Amino acid sequence: MRVLGIDPGLVATGYAIVDLGPSAGREALAEAGVIRPDGRDLADRLRQIHRSIAEVLAEWRPEVMVIEDVYSKYRHPRTAILMAHARGVICLAAGDSALPLVHYAASEVRRALTGNGRASSRQVREMVCRRLTISPERGNDHIFDALALALCHAGRLRLGVTLQVSARKGGRAGAGILPRRRTTP
């Protein structure tokens, strides 16, 4: 399975594509990068983010997109609002491609990778590097956050548990952890 993790942002949006192997520890980095829109106004930035994500989807054809939920400290609500704009066009790109979309809170990603929902960015980066056997100098924080999202989802798939996925046709994004449905022949 090919998973696309996205760390949304208006200044820099990180993305990472991870191919999942048949067992834990068999993940492989396929592609990663940062989208840096250069538009002066919000509409230009959002258009560039949407177009760039659509290009990544067309080229790499992931089977699921994983994106970080909006989080903002009470003292900075404007940051959350601006971040929601970036998330919106990224979710639109997934919808345009009929791609399932999964959302995880940052604390859930940190807990899944390190065992601690309050782990530092450095600790998350170290675990990502161990799991993918890559150098910590290979990317920036946006790339490592996107990789962490993809690896978190990989772990949830292996456990048979995922966050409710936005359905391909008119479904709703969920908030709780639900067991994957298993079908019997």
C-alpha positions as CSV (number, residue, x, y, z in Angstrom):
1,M,0.0,0.0,0.0
2,R,1.2,3.5,-0.8
3,V,0.4,6.2,1.8
4,L,0.8,10.0,1.4
5,G,1.4,11.9,4.6
6,I,0.9,15.7,4.5
7,D,1.9,18.3,7.0
8,P,-0.2,21.3,5.9
9,G,1.0,24.9,6.0
10,L,0.6,28.1,4.0
11,V,4.3,28.9,4.0
12,A,5.6,25.3,3.7
13,T,3.5,22.1,3.2
14,G,5.5,18.9,3.7
15,Y,4.6,15.7,1.9
16,A,5.9,12.2,2.0
17,I,5.0,9.0,0.2
18,V,5.7,5.8,2.0
19,D,5.3,2.3,0.5
20,L,4.2,-0.2,3.2
21,G,5.7,-3.7,3.2
22,P,3.9,-6.9,4.2
23,S,5.2,-6.6,7.8
24,A,6.2,-4.0,10.4
25,G,9.5,-2.4,9.7
26,R,9.2,-2.9,6.0
27,E,8.2,0.6,5.1
28,A,10.1,2.4,2.4
29,L,10.4,6.1,1.5
30,A,9.3,6.6,-2.1
31,E,9.3,10.4,-2.3
32,A,9.2,13.5,0.0
33,G,9.4,17.2,-0.5
34,V,8.2,20.6,0.6
35,I,5.7,22.8,-1.3
36,R,6.6,26.5,-0.8
37,P,4.0,28.7,-2.5
38,D,5.4,32.1,-3.5
39,G,2.1,33.9,-4.0
40,R,1.6,37.2,-2.2
41,D,-2.0,36.8,-1.3
42,L,-3.9,33.9,0.3
43,A,-5.7,32.8,-2.9
44,D,-2.5,32.5,-4.8
45,R,-0.9,30.4,-2.1
46,L,-3.9,28.1,-1.8
47,R,-4.1,27.7,-5.6
48,Q,-0.4,26.7,-5.7
49,I,-0.8,24.2,-2.8
50,H,-3.8,22.6,-4.4
51,R,-2.1,22.4,-7.8
52,S,1.1,20.9,-6.3
53,I,-0.8,18.3,-4.3
54,A,-2.8,17.3,-7.3
55,E,0.5,16.8,-9.3
56,V,1.9,14.6,-6.5
57,L,-1.4,12.6,-6.5
58,A,-1.3,12.1,-10.3
59,E,2.4,11.1,-10.4
60,W,2.6,8.8,-7.3
61,R,-1.0,7.5,-7.1
62,P,-1.2,6.8,-3.3
63,E,-4.0,4.7,-2.0
64,V,-4.7,6.9,1.0
65,M,-3.9,10.4,2.2
66,V,-3.1,11.1,5.8
67,I,-3.2,14.7,7.1
68,E,-2.7,16.4,10.4
69,D,-5.7,17.8,12.2
70,V,-5.9,21.5,12.9
71,Y,-4.4,22.4,16.3
72,S,-4.0,25.8,17.8
73,K,-3.3,27.1,21.2
74,Y,-6.0,29.3,22.5
75,R,-3.7,32.3,22.3
76,H,-3.3,31.9,18.5
77,P,-6.7,31.2,16.9
78,R,-5.7,33.0,13.7
79,T,-3.0,30.4,13.1
80,A,-5.6,27.7,13.2
81,I,-7.9,29.5,10.8
82,L,-5.1,30.1,8.3
83,M,-4.0,26.4,8.6
84,A,-7.6,25.3,8.0
85,H,-7.5,27.1,4.6
86,A,-4.4,25.0,3.6
87,R,-6.0,21.8,4.9
88,G,-9.1,22.6,2.9
89,V,-7.5,22.8,-0.5
90,I,-5.5,19.7,0.3
91,C,-8.7,17.8,1.3
92,L,-10.2,19.1,-2.0
93,A,-7.4,17.6,-4.0
94,A,-8.0,14.3,-2.2
95,G,-11.7,14.5,-3.0
96,D,-11.1,15.4,-6.6
97,S,-9.0,12.2,-6.9
98,A,-11.5,10.1,-5.0
99,L,-8.7,9.4,-2.5
100,P,-9.6,8.2,1.0
101,L,-8.5,10.8,3.6
102,V,-7.5,10.1,7.2
103,H,-7.0,12.7,9.9
104,Y,-4.8,12.3,13.0
105,A,-4.1,14.7,15.8
106,A,-0.4,15.6,16.3
107,S,-0.4,14.0,19.8
108,E,-1.8,10.7,18.3
109,V,1.1,10.7,15.8
110,R,3.7,11.3,18.5
111,R,2.2,8.6,20.7
112,A,2.1,6.1,17.8
113,L,5.8,6.7,17.0
114,T,7.4,7.3,20.4
115,G,4.9,6.0,22.9
116,N,4.5,9.6,24.3
117,G,1.9,12.1,23.0
118,R,4.1,15.0,24.2
119,A,7.3,13.8,22.6
120,S,9.6,16.4,21.1
121,S,10.0,16.9,17.4
122,R,13.6,15.6,17.8
123,Q,12.3,12.3,19.3
124,V,9.7,11.9,16.5
125,R,12.5,12.6,13.9
126,E,14.7,10.0,15.5
127,M,12.0,7.3,15.3
128,V,11.1,8.2,11.7
129,C,14.8,7.8,10.8
130,R,15.0,4.4,12.6
131,R,11.9,3.1,11.0
132,L,12.9,4.2,7.5
133,T,16.7,3.8,7.9
134,I,17.3,7.4,6.7
135,S,19.6,10.1,7.8
136,P,18.2,12.9,10.0
137,E,19.8,15.4,7.7
138,R,17.8,14.2,4.7
139,G,14.9,16.5,5.2
140,N,13.4,19.3,7.2
141,D,10.7,19.3,9.9
142,H,7.8,19.5,7.4
143,I,9.1,16.4,5.7
144,F,9.6,14.5,8.9
145,D,6.1,15.5,10.1
146,A,4.6,14.1,6.9
147,L,6.7,10.9,7.2
148,A,5.5,10.6,10.8
149,L,1.8,10.8,9.7
150,A,2.3,8.1,7.1
151,L,4.1,5.8,9.5
152,C,1.4,6.4,12.2
153,H,-1.2,5.3,9.7
154,A,0.9,2.3,8.7
155,G,1.0,1.2,12.4
156,R,-2.8,1.7,12.7
157,L,-3.3,-0.5,9.6
158,R,-1.2,-3.2,11.1
159,L,-3.1,-3.1,14.3
160,G,-6.4,-3.3,12.4
161,V,-7.5,0.1,13.7
162,T,-7.8,3.3,11.8
163,L,-9.5,6.6,12.3
164,Q,-12.7,6.7,10.4
165,V,-11.9,7.5,6.8
166,S,-13.7,10.1,4.6
167,A,-15.6,8.0,2.2
168,R,-14.9,8.2,-1.5
169,K,-18.4,9.5,-2.4
170,G,-20.0,11.9,-0.1
171,G,-18.9,10.3,3.2
172,R,-18.0,12.2,6.4
173,A,-14.8,12.5,8.2
174,G,-14.8,10.8,11.5
175,A,-13.3,11.6,14.8
176,G,-13.2,8.3,16.7
177,I,-11.1,5.2,16.4
178,L,-13.0,2.4,14.7
179,P,-12.0,-1.1,14.0
180,R,-11.4,-1.9,10.3
181,R,-14.2,-3.9,8.8
182,R,-13.2,-7.4,8.0
183,T,-15.1,-9.4,5.4
184,T,-15.4,-13.2,5.5
185,P,-15.5,-15.1,2.2
